[in-house]
Amino acid sequence: MPFVDLLRVTVLLSGAVATALGVVSVLVAAHSSDQTALIVAGAWWFVAAVAGAWIGRSARATEATRRVLAGARTATSLPPESPGRITLLRLWPVGAFAVVAGGLAALAPQIAAIGAGYAIGFAFAWRHREKAVTAIEERDGVRFYVEPSSALEPLKLVRTPGLGRDRMPAGHPPPPPPAAP
């Protein structure tokens, strides 16, 4: 599975979890007529979005991915696992978080609201990482793929030669045509 796809799915899944937990917390709070919980939840979601956007600035996104990209081993073939299996292995904690926080909302809507805020912040913080990796791949003419491993283990990547190594960098004139005989 390409690393950029895993990053994209992670951000989308985090946004979906934030939405689901937000809906659950609003429904439970509205059912119990707890207006204070709704106001505090809205303020927390705003703070989480601003903090996530600040943490996820594009310069920081590049720096955050530097270590994992630098540790990628070089290979000439792709890892044999399917993208669905790799996604499940790497992202099951996000789903477990959603289920636990959503389930605890029956006890207190604040739990789902807090969980939604963390998911919002996470999605905002990770939104530029896919672009940073894509830029590095295009610059270096390589592709990064995720090796199958558990979410409890550090992420391992494989670097493969990418298509486009023969392209000219942007801003360079094309080579002159061959001379006629």
C-alpha angles and dihedrals in degrees: 000000000000113000092230089058092052090050091049092049091047092056093044092047091049090051090049091050090049090051094047094047091045091053092047093049093048092048094048093044092047091048091053092041091237102157093167091060090052093050093047091046092052091050091048092050091052092049091047092050093049092045092047091049090050094048092044098054110146094249090054091045091059092048092047093055095043096088096049093046092048090053094054115122118228119244137163096217134051125254108266099230126106120251092237093056093047091049091051093047093050102037106037091104090063090055092045090051090053094049094048095044092044092048092050090053088084087067095043130352089215091074093060090042092053090047090050090053092052091048090050091051092047093050092050093046093052099040096100099043094086090054091048092052092045090053091051092047092051093045095049099033094236138115127221120216129188118244114222110260140134122277086241091065127070115270114263123198136195119216115212131178108268131213115262102050086130094057120109116242116255114277096028119116117244116260115268117264117260115272117258115244 
